[in-house]
Amino acid sequence: MKISKKILAILLAVTLALSLFAVSASAAGTPTGTEAMTVTITTDNETYEAEAAVQVKVTIASNYNVPSFRFPIMFDSEVYELPTIIGLKSYGACAAKGTINENHTNGGADFIPEAYDPSAFGCVLVQWTASVANGEVGYLNNEAGELAFTFELKTKTTAVGKTGTIFIPAESDLFYYQAIENPADATTFYYLNAETCQMTFVEANAMVVGEQVSLVPNEDFGTPGVVDEENRRVYGLAVGIASNAEIKEYVKPTGKAVLRSTPTDFGYGTGTKLNLAIDGVNVKSYDLVIFGDIDGDAISDNNDLSFIISYAAGDIVCEDATVAFAGDLTNDGVIDIGDLPVYLEITSGSIVIDQTNPY
């Protein structure tokens, strides 16, 4: 774990300050065996728009005299990011009796326990150290709890519809387990550990709302496409469609999203991915369906008929739900022998599939 020079300097300053106390006959403090601390994280709202400021509030409750603390506060980097200035601010006894500082990272392993994927989280390391005034060491001790500090995160543009967690990882090895029995006597410092001091952490969850990007029928060009939002499918497009530009004539994205299509190995047919991207990041995806097209080339021909024959004979099994939807022209939920006569008529030119209502 990397600790900044600034934090080390603060530790040294506190050590020097404490050395100014006259050494007395008092012994070091003694644990009571009931020491406990609860750290609760909340946010100023439960929901946020994208690119909104999130005020993170941290409340500390303890039943012993706490002369210092250090907490790595992690957050889902898929939902949150750190603004240029996080505005760390202390309150109450935390503001009156000590100094607070922070280090932070939007990624990487700094301050993040090995149990977590550092690429999935950011982290703010907050440390408070007591000051010394009038011969007394500052401390926190409030069983009811009080607001200790706040800072800001920012919701990402691509986080709409997602919920992110802000939490202190119990697995961290960065916690301070320090206590002082008599704040007026520096020799009564004593140390606890994870077994002798119960530490409870309460996480916060907030959801990013706003305009949910999606594909909608494009009414500007003749016949609009059909968007099945529940199953994330799009159909109603012309047979033989051959480009992303043509797809945009049938459906269009909402909000800030940009439509980018990823064709199959054979063209812009069944199985083409219609991706909605914001700031270059894919945030939502739909499957394109051309009814009667099994192999993904956007047309229904003898190649597709051969697949139907194999499915009907049981030689192969259709495991792709989108392909099964495109090939089931009798609307009975499966591709089987019942679909074969329909395909024979299609390949002979006797019928043309209505891509909006194929049944």
TORKOL-4160 file (C-alpha; in steps of 0.2 Angstrom, whole numbers, padded with zeros to 4 digits, m for minus):
359
<pt num="1" X="0000" Y="0000" Z="0000"/>
<pt num="2" X="0006" Y="0017" Z="m0004"/>
<pt num="3" X="0005" Y="0031" Z="0009"/>
<pt num="4" X="0008" Y="0049" Z="0004"/>
<pt num="5" X="0022" Y="0059" Z="0011"/>
<pt num="6" X="0009" Y="0071" Z="0017"/>
<pt num="7" X="0001" Y="0058" Z="0028"/>
<pt num="8" X="0018" Y="0052" Z="0035"/>
<pt num="9" X="0022" Y="0070" Z="0039"/>
<pt num="10" X="0006" Y="0072" Z="0049"/>
<pt num="11" X="0010" Y="0056" Z="0058"/>
<pt num="12" X="0027" Y="0063" Z="0062"/>
<pt num="13" X="0020" Y="0079" Z="0068"/>
<pt num="14" X="0008" Y="0071" Z="0080"/>
<pt num="15" X="0022" Y="0060" Z="0087"/>
<pt num="16" X="0032" Y="0075" Z="0090"/>
<pt num="17" X="0018" Y="0084" Z="0098"/>
<pt num="18" X="0015" Y="0070" Z="0110"/>
<pt num="19" X="0033" Y="0070" Z="0115"/>
<pt num="20" X="0031" Y="0087" Z="0123"/>
<pt num="21" X="0021" Y="0079" Z="0137"/>
<pt num="22" X="0030" Y="0076" Z="0152"/>
<pt num="23" X="0033" Y="0058" Z="0156"/>
<pt num="24" X="0023" Y="0053" Z="0172"/>
<pt num="25" X="0022" Y="0038" Z="0182"/>
<pt num="26" X="0005" Y="0033" Z="0174"/>
<pt num="27" X="0005" Y="0017" Z="0165"/>
<pt num="28" X="m0002" Y="0014" Z="0147"/>
<pt num="29" X="m0020" Y="0013" Z="0145"/>
<pt num="30" X="m0029" Y="m0003" Z="0147"/>
<pt num="31" X="m0042" Y="m0010" Z="0135"/>
<pt num="32" X="m0059" Y="m0012" Z="0143"/>
<pt num="33" X="m0064" Y="m0026" Z="0131"/>
<pt num="34" X="m0079" Y="m0018" Z="0125"/>
<pt num="35" X="m0072" Y="m0005" Z="0113"/>
<pt num="36" X="m0083" Y="m0003" Z="0097"/>
<pt num="37" X="m0084" Y="0009" Z="0083"/>
<pt num="38" X="m0098" Y="0010" Z="0069"/>
<pt num="39" X="m0094" Y="0020" Z="0053"/>
<pt num="40" X="m0109" Y="0024" Z="0043"/>
<pt num="41" X="m0109" Y="0031" Z="0025"/>
<pt num="42" X="m0124" Y="0040" Z="0018"/>
<pt num="43" X="m0127" Y="0051" Z="0003"/>
<pt num="44" X="m0136" Y="0067" Z="0001"/>
<pt num="45" X="m0149" Y="0059" Z="m0011"/>
<pt num="46" X="m0154" Y="0041" Z="m0016"/>
<pt num="47" X="m0154" Y="0045" Z="m0034"/>
<pt num="48" X="m0144" Y="0056" Z="m0046"/>
<pt num="49" X="m0144" Y="0062" Z="m0064"/>
<pt num="50" X="m0128" Y="0057" Z="m0074"/>
<pt num="51" X="m0113" Y="0069" Z="m0071"/>
<pt num="52" X="m0120" Y="0075" Z="m0054"/>
<pt num="53" X="m0111" Y="0078" Z="m0038"/>
<pt num="54" X="m0114" Y="0066" Z="m0025"/>
<pt num="55" X="m0110" Y="0072" Z="m0007"/>
<pt num="56" X="m0104" Y="0057" Z="0003"/>
<pt num="57" X="m0107" Y="0059" Z="0022"/>
<pt num="58" X="m0097" Y="0048" Z="0035"/>
<pt num="59" X="m0104" Y="0047" Z="0053"/>
<pt num="60" X="m0093" Y="0039" Z="0067"/>
<pt num="61" X="m0100" Y="0032" Z="0083"/>
<pt num="62" X="m0088" Y="0025" Z="0096"/>
<pt num="63" X="m0088" Y="0021" Z="0115"/>
<pt num="64" X="m0070" Y="0024" Z="0118"/>
<pt num="65" X="m0058" Y="0039" Z="0115"/>
<pt num="66" X="m0052" Y="0039" Z="0097"/>
<pt num="67" X="m0036" Y="0049" Z="0094"/>
<pt num="68" X="m0034" Y="0045" Z="0075"/>
<pt num="69" X="m0043" Y="0035" Z="0062"/>
<pt num="70" X="m0040" Y="0030" Z="0044"/>
<pt num="71" X="m0053" Y="0023" Z="0032"/>
<pt num="72" X="m0051" Y="0018" Z="0013"/>
<pt num="73" X="m0068" Y="0022" Z="0006"/>
<pt num="74" X="m0071" Y="0012" Z="m0010"/>
<pt num="75" X="m0084" Y="0015" Z="m0024"/>
<pt num="76" X="m0089" Y="0007" Z="m0040"/>
<pt num="77" X="m0080" Y="0015" Z="m0054"/>
<pt num="78" X="m0093" Y="0009" Z="m0066"/>
<pt num="79" X="m0105" Y="0022" Z="m0058"/>
<pt num="80" X="m0094" Y="0035" Z="m0049"/>
<pt num="81" X="m0078" Y="0044" Z="m0052"/>
<pt num="82" X="m0068" Y="0057" Z="m0043"/>
<pt num="83" X="m0070" Y="0075" Z="m0047"/>
<pt num="84" X="m0054" Y="0086" Z="m0048"/>
<pt num="85" X="m0058" Y="0092" Z="m0031"/>
<pt num="86" X="m0067" Y="0081" Z="m0019"/>
<pt num="87" X="m0070" Y="0095" Z="m0006"/>
<pt num="88" X="m0065" Y="0085" Z="0010"/>
<pt num="89" X="m0072" Y="0093" Z="0025"/>
<pt num="90" X="m0073" Y="0089" Z="0043"/>
<pt num="91" X="m0087" Y="0092" Z="0056"/>
<pt num="92" X="m0090" Y="0093" Z="0074"/>
<pt num="93" X="m0077" Y="0085" Z="0086"/>
<pt num="94" X="m0067" Y="0079" Z="0070"/>
<pt num="95" X="m0065" Y="0098" Z="0065"/>
<pt num="96" X="m0062" Y="0105" Z="0082"/>
<pt num="97" X="m0049" Y="0092" Z="0088"/>
<pt num="98" X="m0038" Y="0087" Z="0074"/>
<pt num="99" X="m0033" Y="0087" Z="0056"/>
<pt num="100" X="m0041" Y="0078" Z="0041"/>
<pt num="101" X="m0032" Y="0073" Z="0025"/>
<pt num="102" X="m0035" Y="0062" Z="0010"/>
<pt num="103" X="m0027" Y="0053" Z="m0004"/>
<pt num="104" X="m0037" Y="0045" Z="m0018"/>
<pt num="105" X="m0036" Y="0035" Z="m0033"/>
<pt num="106" X="m0048" Y="0032" Z="m0048"/>
<pt num="107" X="m0040" Y="0015" Z="m0051"/>
<pt num="108" X="m0025" Y="0004" Z="m0047"/>
<pt num="109" X="m0021" Y="m0005" Z="m0032"/>
<pt num="110" X="m0017" Y="0009" Z="m0020"/>
<pt num="111" X="m0027" Y="0007" Z="m0004"/>
<pt num="112" X="m0038" Y="m0007" Z="m0011"/>
<pt num="113" X="m0037" Y="m0024" Z="m0003"/>
<pt num="114" X="m0031" Y="m0039" Z="m0013"/>
<pt num="115" X="m0049" Y="m0047" Z="m0012"/>
<pt num="116" X="m0055" Y="m0033" Z="m0024"/>
<pt num="117" X="m0052" Y="m0030" Z="m0043"/>
<pt num="118" X="m0044" Y="m0013" Z="m0043"/>
<pt num="119" X="m0050" Y="m0010" Z="m0060"/>
<pt num="120" X="m0068" Y="m0010" Z="m0054"/>
<pt num="121" X="m0066" Y="0002" Z="m0040"/>
<pt num="122" X="m0059" Y="0019" Z="m0035"/>
<pt num="123" X="m0054" Y="0024" Z="m0017"/>
<pt num="124" X="m0052" Y="0038" Z="m0006"/>
<pt num="125" X="m0041" Y="0036" Z="0009"/>
<pt num="126" X="m0046" Y="0048" Z="0023"/>
<pt num="127" X="m0035" Y="0050" Z="0038"/>
<pt num="128" X="m0038" Y="0060" Z="0054"/>
<pt num="129" X="m0025" Y="0064" Z="0067"/>
<pt num="130" X="m0029" Y="0072" Z="0084"/>
<pt num="131" X="m0021" Y="0089" Z="0088"/>
<pt num="132" X="m0014" Y="0093" Z="0105"/>
<pt num="133" X="m0020" Y="0109" Z="0114"/>
<pt num="134" X="m0018" Y="0115" Z="0132"/>
<pt num="135" X="m0010" Y="0099" Z="0137"/>
<pt num="136" X="m0023" Y="0088" Z="0130"/>
<pt num="137" X="m0024" Y="0076" Z="0116"/>
<pt num="138" X="m0039" Y="0078" Z="0104"/>
<pt num="139" X="m0051" Y="0063" Z="0103"/>
<pt num="140" X="m0068" Y="0057" Z="0097"/>
<pt num="141" X="m0080" Y="0048" Z="0108"/>
<pt num="142" X="m0099" Y="0049" Z="0104"/>
<pt num="143" X="m0109" Y="0033" Z="0106"/>
<pt num="144" X="m0124" Y="0041" Z="0097"/>
<pt num="145" X="m0113" Y="0045" Z="0082"/>
<pt num="146" X="m0109" Y="0062" Z="0074"/>
<pt num="147" X="m0105" Y="0068" Z="0056"/>
<pt num="148" X="m0086" Y="0067" Z="0055"/>
<pt num="149" X="m0083" Y="0072" Z="0037"/>
<pt num="150" X="m0089" Y="0073" Z="0019"/>
<pt num="151" X="m0082" Y="0073" Z="0002"/>
<pt num="152" X="m0089" Y="0073" Z="m0016"/>
<pt num="153" X="m0090" Y="0060" Z="m0030"/>
<pt num="154" X="m0097" Y="0062" Z="m0047"/>
<pt num="155" X="m0109" Y="0050" Z="m0057"/>
<pt num="156" X="m0103" Y="0045" Z="m0074"/>
<pt num="157" X="m0111" Y="0049" Z="m0090"/>
<pt num="158" X="m0113" Y="0031" Z="m0094"/>
<pt num="159" X="m0120" Y="0026" Z="m0077"/>
<pt num="160" X="m0139" Y="0029" Z="m0081"/>
<pt num="161" X="m0149" Y="0015" Z="m0074"/>
<pt num="162" X="m0135" Y="0008" Z="m0063"/>
<pt num="163" X="m0134" Y="0007" Z="m0044"/>
<pt num="164" X="m0117" Y="0010" Z="m0036"/>
<pt num="165" X="m0110" Y="0006" Z="m0019"/>
<pt num="166" X="m0099" Y="0017" Z="m0008"/>
<pt num="167" X="m0091" Y="0007" Z="0006"/>
<pt num="168" X="m0077" Y="0003" Z="0018"/>
<pt num="169" X="m0069" Y="m0014" Z="0015"/>
<pt num="170" X="m0068" Y="m0024" Z="0031"/>
<pt num="171" X="m0053" Y="m0033" Z="0024"/>
<pt num="172" X="m0042" Y="m0018" Z="0024"/>
<pt num="173" X="m0026" Y="m0017" Z="0033"/>
<pt num="174" X="m0025" Y="0002" Z="0034"/>
<pt num="175" X="m0036" Y="0004" Z="0049"/>
<pt num="176" X="m0030" Y="0013" Z="0065"/>
<pt num="177" X="m0034" Y="0004" Z="0081"/>
<pt num="178" X="m0028" Y="0017" Z="0093"/>
<pt num="179" X="m0036" Y="0023" Z="0109"/>
<pt num="180" X="m0031" Y="0035" Z="0124"/>
<pt num="181" X="m0038" Y="0032" Z="0141"/>
<pt num="182" X="m0034" Y="0049" Z="0148"/>
<pt num="183" X="m0033" Y="0063" Z="0135"/>
<pt num="184" X="m0023" Y="0074" Z="0147"/>
<pt num="185" X="m0010" Y="0060" Z="0149"/>
<pt num="186" X="m0001" Y="0055" Z="0133"/>
<pt num="187" X="0006" Y="0040" Z="0142"/>
<pt num="188" X="m0011" Y="0032" Z="0142"/>
<pt num="189" X="m0012" Y="0027" Z="0124"/>
<pt num="190" X="m0015" Y="0009" Z="0120"/>
<pt num="191" X="m0018" Y="m0001" Z="0105"/>
<pt num="192" X="m0032" Y="m0013" Z="0100"/>
<pt num="193" X="m0034" Y="m0024" Z="0085"/>
<pt num="194" X="m0048" Y="m0032" Z="0074"/>
<pt num="195" X="m0051" Y="m0045" Z="0088"/>
<pt num="196" X="m0052" Y="m0033" Z="0103"/>
<pt num="197" X="m0061" Y="m0018" Z="0094"/>
<pt num="198" X="m0077" Y="m0022" Z="0085"/>
<pt num="199" X="m0078" Y="m0011" Z="0070"/>
<pt num="200" X="m0094" Y="m0010" Z="0060"/>
<pt num="201" X="m0096" Y="m0002" Z="0043"/>
<pt num="202" X="m0112" Y="0003" Z="0035"/>
<pt num="203" X="m0112" Y="0006" Z="0016"/>
<pt num="204" X="m0122" Y="0017" Z="0005"/>
<pt num="205" X="m0130" Y="0014" Z="m0012"/>
<pt num="206" X="m0136" Y="0027" Z="m0024"/>
<pt num="207" X="m0144" Y="0025" Z="m0041"/>
<pt num="208" X="m0141" Y="0035" Z="m0057"/>
<pt num="209" X="m0157" Y="0040" Z="m0066"/>
<pt num="210" X="m0161" Y="0052" Z="m0079"/>
<pt num="211" X="m0165" Y="0048" Z="m0097"/>
<pt num="212" X="m0164" Y="0030" Z="m0100"/>
<pt num="213" X="m0156" Y="0029" Z="m0118"/>
<pt num="214" X="m0165" Y="0017" Z="m0129"/>
<pt num="215" X="m0169" Y="0013" Z="m0147"/>
<pt num="216" X="m0185" Y="0019" Z="m0154"/>
<pt num="217" X="m0194" Y="0018" Z="m0171"/>
<pt num="218" X="m0188" Y="0031" Z="m0183"/>
<pt num="219" X="m0204" Y="0039" Z="m0190"/>
<pt num="220" X="m0194" Y="0050" Z="m0202"/>
<pt num="221" X="m0191" Y="0037" Z="m0216"/>
<pt num="222" X="m0206" Y="0027" Z="m0222"/>
<pt num="223" X="m0210" Y="0012" Z="m0212"/>
<pt num="224" X="m0202" Y="0013" Z="m0194"/>
<pt num="225" X="m0194" Y="m0002" Z="m0186"/>
<pt num="226" X="m0201" Y="m0012" Z="m0171"/>
<pt num="227" X="m0192" Y="m0011" Z="m0155"/>
<pt num="228" X="m0195" Y="m0025" Z="m0142"/>
<pt num="229" X="m0188" Y="m0017" Z="m0127"/>
<pt num="230" X="m0192" Y="m0031" Z="m0115"/>
<pt num="231" X="m0182" Y="m0044" Z="m0125"/>
<pt num="232" X="m0170" Y="m0031" Z="m0133"/>
<pt num="233" X="m0174" Y="m0035" Z="m0151"/>
<pt num="234" X="m0177" Y="m0024" Z="m0166"/>
<pt num="235" X="m0186" Y="m0030" Z="m0181"/>
<pt num="236" X="m0197" Y="m0024" Z="m0195"/>
<pt num="237" X="m0182" Y="m0019" Z="m0206"/>
<pt num="238" X="m0181" Y="m0023" Z="m0225"/>
<pt num="239" X="m0173" Y="m0039" Z="m0231"/>
<pt num="240" X="m0156" Y="m0037" Z="m0237"/>
<pt num="241" X="m0152" Y="m0022" Z="m0227"/>
<pt num="242" X="m0133" Y="m0019" Z="m0228"/>
<pt num="243" X="m0126" Y="m0005" Z="m0217"/>
<pt num="244" X="m0128" Y="0004" Z="m0201"/>
<pt num="245" X="m0134" Y="0019" Z="m0211"/>
<pt num="246" X="m0149" Y="0009" Z="m0217"/>
<pt num="247" X="m0153" Y="0003" Z="m0200"/>
<pt num="248" X="m0154" Y="0021" Z="m0194"/>
<pt num="249" X="m0168" Y="0024" Z="m0206"/>
<pt num="250" X="m0179" Y="0012" Z="m0196"/>
<pt num="251" X="m0173" Y="0015" Z="m0178"/>
<pt num="252" X="m0164" Y="0029" Z="m0169"/>
<pt num="253" X="m0156" Y="0032" Z="m0152"/>
<pt num="254" X="m0163" Y="0043" Z="m0138"/>
<pt num="255" X="m0153" Y="0056" Z="m0128"/>
<pt num="256" X="m0135" Y="0057" Z="m0130"/>
<pt num="257" X="m0133" Y="0039" Z="m0137"/>
<pt num="258" X="m0125" Y="0035" Z="m0153"/>
<pt num="259" X="m0130" Y="0019" Z="m0163"/>
<pt num="260" X="m0116" Y="0008" Z="m0168"/>
<pt num="261" X="m0120" Y="m0009" Z="m0177"/>
<pt num="262" X="m0109" Y="m0024" Z="m0176"/>
<pt num="263" X="m0113" Y="m0036" Z="m0190"/>
<pt num="264" X="m0112" Y="m0055" Z="m0190"/>
<pt num="265" X="m0099" Y="m0064" Z="m0200"/>
<pt num="266" X="m0111" Y="m0064" Z="m0215"/>
<pt num="267" X="m0119" Y="m0046" Z="m0215"/>
<pt num="268" X="m0131" Y="m0035" Z="m0206"/>
<pt num="269" X="m0144" Y="m0049" Z="m0203"/>
<pt num="270" X="m0151" Y="m0059" Z="m0189"/>
<pt num="271" X="m0139" Y="m0057" Z="m0174"/>
<pt num="272" X="m0132" Y="m0040" Z="m0178"/>
<pt num="273" X="m0128" Y="m0031" Z="m0162"/>
<pt num="274" X="m0136" Y="m0014" Z="m0161"/>
<pt num="275" X="m0126" Y="m0005" Z="m0148"/>
<pt num="276" X="m0130" Y="0012" Z="m0140"/>
<pt num="277" X="m0114" Y="0021" Z="m0135"/>
<pt num="278" X="m0111" Y="0036" Z="m0124"/>
<pt num="279" X="m0094" Y="0045" Z="m0125"/>
<pt num="280" X="m0088" Y="0030" Z="m0134"/>
<pt num="281" X="m0093" Y="0017" Z="m0121"/>
<pt num="282" X="m0107" Y="0004" Z="m0125"/>
<pt num="283" X="m0121" Y="0006" Z="m0112"/>
<pt num="284" X="m0135" Y="m0004" Z="m0120"/>
<pt num="285" X="m0137" Y="m0017" Z="m0134"/>
<pt num="286" X="m0151" Y="m0024" Z="m0145"/>
<pt num="287" X="m0151" Y="m0039" Z="m0157"/>
<pt num="288" X="m0157" Y="m0037" Z="m0175"/>
<pt num="289" X="m0170" Y="m0049" Z="m0182"/>
<pt num="290" X="m0173" Y="m0052" Z="m0200"/>
<pt num="291" X="m0187" Y="m0065" Z="m0200"/>
<pt num="292" X="m0183" Y="m0080" Z="m0210"/>
<pt num="293" X="m0164" Y="m0076" Z="m0209"/>
<pt num="294" X="m0155" Y="m0090" Z="m0200"/>
<pt num="295" X="m0137" Y="m0087" Z="m0205"/>
<pt num="296" X="m0136" Y="m0068" Z="m0202"/>
<pt num="297" X="m0134" Y="m0062" Z="m0220"/>
<pt num="298" X="m0151" Y="m0052" Z="m0220"/>
<pt num="299" X="m0159" Y="m0063" Z="m0233"/>
<pt num="300" X="m0169" Y="m0079" Z="m0232"/>
<pt num="301" X="m0163" Y="m0092" Z="m0245"/>
<pt num="302" X="m0158" Y="m0110" Z="m0248"/>
<pt num="303" X="m0144" Y="m0108" Z="m0235"/>
<pt num="304" X="m0157" Y="m0104" Z="m0222"/>
<pt num="305" X="m0168" Y="m0118" Z="m0228"/>
<pt num="306" X="m0154" Y="m0131" Z="m0225"/>
<pt num="307" X="m0153" Y="m0125" Z="m0207"/>
<pt num="308" X="m0172" Y="m0127" Z="m0205"/>
<pt num="309" X="m0171" Y="m0145" Z="m0212"/>
<pt num="310" X="m0157" Y="m0149" Z="m0200"/>
<pt num="311" X="m0167" Y="m0142" Z="m0185"/>
<pt num="312" X="m0182" Y="m0151" Z="m0190"/>
<pt num="313" X="m0173" Y="m0167" Z="m0191"/>
<pt num="314" X="m0165" Y="m0165" Z="m0175"/>
<pt num="315" X="m0147" Y="m0165" Z="m0182"/>
<pt num="316" X="m0143" Y="m0149" Z="m0174"/>
<pt num="317" X="m0151" Y="m0139" Z="m0160"/>
<pt num="318" X="m0154" Y="m0120" Z="m0161"/>
<pt num="319" X="m0147" Y="m0113" Z="m0144"/>
<pt num="320" X="m0147" Y="m0095" Z="m0149"/>
<pt num="321" X="m0163" Y="m0086" Z="m0144"/>
<pt num="322" X="m0162" Y="m0073" Z="m0157"/>
<pt num="323" X="m0160" Y="m0085" Z="m0171"/>
<pt num="324" X="m0174" Y="m0096" Z="m0164"/>
<pt num="325" X="m0185" Y="m0081" Z="m0164"/>
<pt num="326" X="m0181" Y="m0076" Z="m0182"/>
<pt num="327" X="m0183" Y="m0094" Z="m0188"/>
<pt num="328" X="m0199" Y="m0098" Z="m0180"/>
<pt num="329" X="m0212" Y="m0093" Z="m0193"/>
<pt num="330" X="m0226" Y="m0102" Z="m0186"/>
<pt num="331" X="m0225" Y="m0094" Z="m0169"/>
<pt num="332" X="m0226" Y="m0109" Z="m0159"/>
<pt num="333" X="m0210" Y="m0106" Z="m0149"/>
<pt num="334" X="m0198" Y="m0118" Z="m0158"/>
<pt num="335" X="m0190" Y="m0121" Z="m0175"/>
<pt num="336" X="m0197" Y="m0138" Z="m0181"/>
<pt num="337" X="m0205" Y="m0148" Z="m0195"/>
<pt num="338" X="m0220" Y="m0136" Z="m0195"/>
<pt num="339" X="m0209" Y="m0121" Z="m0201"/>
<pt num="340" X="m0202" Y="m0131" Z="m0216"/>
<pt num="341" X="m0217" Y="m0128" Z="m0228"/>
<pt num="342" X="m0216" Y="m0109" Z="m0224"/>
<pt num="343" X="m0198" Y="m0109" Z="m0229"/>
<pt num="344" X="m0201" Y="m0119" Z="m0245"/>
<pt num="345" X="m0213" Y="m0106" Z="m0250"/>
<pt num="346" X="m0201" Y="m0092" Z="m0246"/>
<pt num="347" X="m0187" Y="m0100" Z="m0256"/>
<pt num="348" X="m0198" Y="m0103" Z="m0271"/>
<pt num="349" X="m0204" Y="m0085" Z="m0271"/>
<pt num="350" X="m0222" Y="m0090" Z="m0267"/>
<pt num="351" X="m0223" Y="m0079" Z="m0252"/>
<pt num="352" X="m0213" Y="m0064" Z="m0245"/>
<pt num="353" X="m0212" Y="m0062" Z="m0226"/>
<pt num="354" X="m0219" Y="m0047" Z="m0218"/>
<pt num="355" X="m0205" Y="m0041" Z="m0207"/>
<pt num="356" X="m0216" Y="m0031" Z="m0196"/>
<pt num="357" X="m0229" Y="m0045" Z="m0193"/>
<pt num="358" X="m0222" Y="m0061" Z="m0200"/>
<pt num="359" X="m0236" Y="m0073" Z="m0194"/>
